Structures are given as structure tokens and as C-alpha cells.
Amino acid sequence: MASLGVALVTGAGQGIGRAIALRLAADGYDLALADLASHSSQLDTLKAQITGLGRRATTISTDVQSESAVVAMINQTVQDLGTLDVMVANAGICKTMSLLDTNLSDWEDLFAVNARGTFLCYKYAAKQMVLQGRGGRIIGASSVVGKQGSAMLPAYSASKFAVRGLTQSAAAELARYGITVNAYAPGAMDTDMLTSIHQALGDVNAYTQRAIDNAPLGRLGTGEDVASLVSFLASKDSSYITGQSISVNGGRFFD
Ligand code: NAD
């Protein structure tokens, strides 16, 4: 199959990002796989899986908090794969703690990755796409708690509201270049991040069951549930959709 273009996924080493990378490769994209240096072996494994699907792939060690690292990530993508057509700013971190226990450093850590990191990925991906002159797709990671706040996640929730505001503003500005900008807003998805939230709350089994009970569809979500939405948002079929943060939450919260 001819390539549909090049997609760059941050936080591709595990969880939702890994599922998105595999789905976009199956759809026909070549993949730039980015994550922290600590995840390089996971990226190597994923690269082998993607090249096994007949697609090109490159791995990039990055830290999305750093402007110079994000610029280098975009440059390496173009150098190794020739272009950038789909940017998936997926990388994120979570800290589970009450408002009363949240220190300024916790707030700043969360905003440095979830808000600043997403901003940098949007900005430098958009610059590359504008330079190429044939549009593109930018997709970010918000959350159900980017739509409705939650106890024990005040700074994380605020950082995911920031992703929605950024997504709407970028969509308004970049439409004239043929670039759409959307986000996914997952509920409780079965990844390491969710396990760490439930561990911090105290009882993994009890909180996992509560998350299942809170979703009318009666299960946790998976990375593949998010990946199928990203597949659509990356495709030509989504060309009249921009500025949206689309829920993938099993019915836990209705917009
Ligand atoms: P995860 O913790 O399993 O994976 C996150 C990945 O991001 C890891 O590979 C990690 O190394 C990478 N990462 C973290 N900081 C980084 C940085 N500074 N630079 C580059 N990479 C970095 O998380 P996940 O569950 O797969 O979540 C993916 C995204 O979806 C996150 O933005 C998260 O906030 C969001 N989300 C997850 C859930 C959920 O229930 N799992 C729900 C809503 C939103």
C-alpha cells in the first residue's frame, strides 16, 4: 500500500500512544515514534512491529517539556521520513493528590508536560505543515477531566482543560492553512496511568470496579478505543471537524 503520509506520535512507548502508532501504521502511515529516553527499548520493539507491517518508522528520544527537544523531534521526523502530515501530541503525566496537598512544583510539573508540551508540539508541527503548504492534522490528548473536574486530580484536570482551550484556538487559527486540530478526551482507559491513579487512591481493585460501574458501557476503555478515533481524525473523512475534544469514555460523561 502506498504511504498515506507521515505521523508523529509522542508518548508512543506504551499505553494509548503505542496503540495509536500501531493503528496509524495499519492504516498506511509511516511513523515517527517519540518518547522519553527511558522508553527507548519499547520504541525499538514498536519500530520492529511497524516495519513488519511494511511501513517505515523512526524512533526519537525526546522530552516534550523542552522547546529545543520538540524542535529537534520535528526536524528528525522530516529528515528521516521526509514530511510531517499528522501530529499526535499524546505524551502526558498524571499526579493524583488533593488540592490541599498539591504543591507548586506538582502544578508546574503537570503543566510543563501536559500543557506546555502540547503547546510546543502543536506550534512546531504547525510551522512544519504550513511550510509544506498542503494542510495536515494535529491531534492532542485531553481527558474526561478536561471537561468535568474531579476530586484528587485538580492540577491534572486543569492541565487537560488547557489542552481543550489550546485545541480550539489553534483550530481557529490554522484552518486557513488546511490544518485541522482536534483532541481526544478519554475516560478511564486500561493503562499504567490509570493503575497509578487507582494505586494513589488506595485500592486498585475497588477503584477499577468503580470506574467500570461509572461507565454505562460497563468496561474500562482500551488504547485501541482511542486509536480508532485518532484513525478517523487523521483521515480525510474528518475534514469538516476541527476544534473538537471528542469523548471516548464509555458514556461516563455526556457533553
Ligand atoms: P501512560 O502513562 O501509560 O503513557 C504515557 C507515555 O508518555 C509514556 O510512554 C511516557 O514515557 C510518555 N511521556 C511522559 N512524559 C513525557 C515527556 N515529558 N516527553 C515525552 N514523553 C513523555 O499514559 P496513557 O494512559 O497511555 O495516556 C496517554 C495520554 O492520554 C496522556 O496524555 C494522558 O493524560 C491521556 N489520558 C489517559 C487516560 C487514561 O485513563 N489512561 C484518560 C484520559 C487521558
Boltz pocket constraint, residues with backbone or C-beta under 6 A from the ligand:
constraints:
  - pocket:
      binder: B
      contacts: [[A, 10], [A, 11], [A, 12], [A, 13], [A, 14], [A, 15], [A, 16], [A, 17], [A, 34], [A, 35], [A, 36], [A, 39], [A, 62], [A, 63], [A, 64], [A, 65], [A, 89], [A, 90], [A, 91], [A, 92], [A, 93], [A, 94], [A, 113], [A, 117], [A, 141], [A, 142], [A, 143], [A, 144], [A, 184], [A, 185], [A, 186], [A, 187], [A, 188], [A, 189], [A, 190], [A, 191], [A, 192], [A, 193], [A, 194]]
      max_distance: 6.0
